[in-house]
Amino acid sequence: MIVVDAALRRRAQEERPIRVGMIGAGFMGRGLADHIIASVPGMRLAAVANRTVANAERCYTEAGRKPVRADTVREIEAAVATGRPAVTEDAFALIAAEGIDCLVDVTGAVEFGAHVTVAAIERDLPVVTMNAELDATVGPLLAHRARAAGTVLTGADGDQPAVQANLLRFVRGLGVTPLVAGNVKGLQDAYRTPATQRAFAERWGQNVNMVTSFADGTKVSFEQAIVANAFGLTVGRRGMYGRDHTGHVDELTEVYDIDELRALGGVVDYVVGAKPGPGVYVLGTHDSPRQRHYLELYKLGKGPLYSFYAPYHLCHFEVPNSIARAVDFADAALSPPAGPRVDVVATAKRDLAAGTTLDGLGGYDTYGVAETHARTRAQHLLPMGVAEGCVLRRGVAKDSVVTYDDVTLPPGRLVDALRAEQDRLFPARPAGA
């Protein structure tokens, strides 16, 4: 969004920065905090909430700022009004406080993130979510609630779903019909566990379960489900096509069946090992012979599929763009306009015995795979975003998808109520409908 930098410069000149409240202070949250504080004129990180306040303080101290502790709504409001950075362990006090212009969810926690997002929407507070796990589980319902409240709930620029979204919007603007939205991965092994990923996580200072969810395919499934739901796409099969491809992404124009893509109405997918990466790609077609002549002249090949790609995704570096888009332009980088098209379903990573309490995302028990929403509903498949804490009523074999009939849900969870509401609100639609 080229207009965003000009809008932020005006805010800086007028001394009215966008005041950001951030919930979550892990690896990604610290990176975002440092970036806003050091490099984004016209924006101020006003307050950070985290269950461990010392980690919230670290977001500021690593960036050379000294925060104040604020334990109540009134204390947070006073700090924000006087320009003092505030830290708190009470996320809901931060949401309730006057003076916050936008909330960023950097938690990656489904149940807690659901409570945070619902509270922010009820407060008419724009939300930029980096919580792909929540978004892929009940994002269509939360986006519907946000629209009804007259506010914005959006995915975050820089992460691969929104990079794809920006590319899809660009491609559509060319008159090209997107038929594949893809994610470039460096590794895919469904059986990775915290034990195999611990050294990598420690090297980079990341959460080991989050890193495991990257490696075992759960995260890419969440990401591609989000893109599918935002753009009316589907999956070609359970788990997506998911090819190994060590060549250039442009070569992917030759590996898809265009008639199948058209019949499905377009798909989300991923490849492992493609160059350049780790980025994203969009493959599309153009109906006009005259415009196809121009596309060939401009070195995009003879078609019928044309390749567009971004060779990188820069995660937290681009999140301020999303914040400015939401606050100043009411524009969502990524938001589902209707019901879900693709879900992520929990699949056994090993043989699981009856009585097992599932350990959730990036653990030892399950990995997530993308599946059509229609099939998820018809077969009562268990969404990965609700699997954590479920108790198996019976054994589930390795690589089998867990169903609702296989488990007892933990009592009283908001995410289950939201999922049920989403199912009531949006009927399941077959691919291409």
Residue, then its C-alpha position, 0 to 999 in steps of 0.5 A: m500500500i504505497v499510500v500508507d507511508a504518506a498517511l503516516r508521514r502526515r500523522a507524524q507531522e501533525e503529532r497524532p500518531i496511531r496508538v497501538g495496543m499489542i497483546g502478546a510479547g513473544f518472538m514476533g511481538r518483540g520484533l514488531a515492538d522494536h520495529i514500530i518504536a525505531s522505524v515507523p513515524g506516525m505510529r506509537l506502541a502505546a501499550v503491551a499486554n502479556r500474562t508475564v509482565a516482564n516479557a511485555e517490559r522486554c518489548y520496550t527495554e530492548a528498543g531503548r524505552k522504559p515502560v510504566r506498569a499499568d494494572t487498571v483501565r484508568e492507569i492505562e488510559a493515563a499512560v496513553a494520554t501522556g505518551r508513556p509506554a504502558v505494560t500490563e498483564d490484563a489484556f482486557a483492561l488494555i482493550a477497554a482503555e480509551g486512547i487505543d486506536c488499533l489492537v494487534d493480536v500476536t498470541g497464536a493462542v486460539e481460546f485466549g485469542a478468541h476472547v481477545t478478538v471478541a472483546a475488541i470487536e464489541r469495543d469497536l476497536p480495529v484488530v490486526t491479527m497475527n493469530a492464523e490459528l484462530d483465523a482459520t478456525v472461526g475467522p469467517l464468523l469473527a469477520h462477520r461480527a466485525r463488519a456488523a460492528g462497523t470495525v475492521l478485523t484483518g490479517a497482517d501484511g508481511d505474513q504469507p496469507a496477506v502477501q498472497a492477498n495483496l498479490l491476488r488483488f494485484v493480479r485481479g486488477l490486471g484482468v487475470t483470473p487467479l486459479v492457484a494461490g500458493n505458499v513456498k515452503g522450505l520443509q514439510d514433515a508431518y511427524r516433526t515434534p518439539a523434540t526434533q525442533r528444539a535446537f532450531a527453536e533455541r537457536w532463533g529464540q522461538n517457541v518450540n511448539m510454534v516452530t514445530s507447527f511450521a515444520d509439520g505442515t499445520k501452519v501452512s494449512f492454517e495459512q492457506a485456509i485463510v487465503a481460501n476463505a478470503f478469496g473463495l478458493t478451495v483445495g484440490r484434495r485433502g492436504m492440498y497438492g503439496r508438491d516438492h519442486t526445486g525449480h523456479v515458481d514460474e515452472l509451476t505453470e506446467v504442472y497444474d491441470i487448468d481444466e481441473l482448476r477451472a472446475l474447482g473455481g481456483v485452489v490454494d496450494y504449497v510447494v516445498g523447495a521452490k525458488p525464489g523462496p520463502g515467498v508466495y505465488v499466484l497462477g492465473t489465466h486471461d480470457s482475452p487473446r489480445q491481452r495474452h499477446y501482450l502478456e507474452l510480449y511482457k515475458l510472462g510466457k504463452g499461457p494459458l497459466y501465467s506466474f506472479y510471485a513475491p520472493y519473500h515475506l517479511c512478517h512483522f516488518e509489514v504489520p504497520n501497513s496493516i494497522a494504517r490500512a485498518v485505522d486510516f482507510a478501513d481496508a483489510a489486508l485479508s478478511p473472509p467476506a462470507g462463510p468458510r471454504v477450507d478448514v484445517v482438520a486434526t490428524a493423528k501424528r502417531d497411534l493415539a490411545a483412548g483416554t489421550t488428552l490431545d496436546g494441540l498445536g505443534g505437539y506430539d499428537t496431531y498435525g493439521v491438514a487442509e480440507t474442504h469445509a463441506r467435507t469437514r462438516a459432512q464427516h464431522l472432522l475435528p478442526m485443528g484449532v479446537a483439538e487441544g485439550c480434547v480427550l479421546r473416547r477411542g483410539v485413533a490410528k496414525d494419519s487418521v483424521v480425528t472426528y468430533d465423534d472420537v473426542t470429548l470437548p473441554p467444557g465451557r470454551l468460547v471457541d467451541a461456541l463460536r465454531a457452532e455459531q459459525d456453522r449455523l450462520f454459514p451453510a457448507r458449500p461445495a467447491g466451485a459454488 
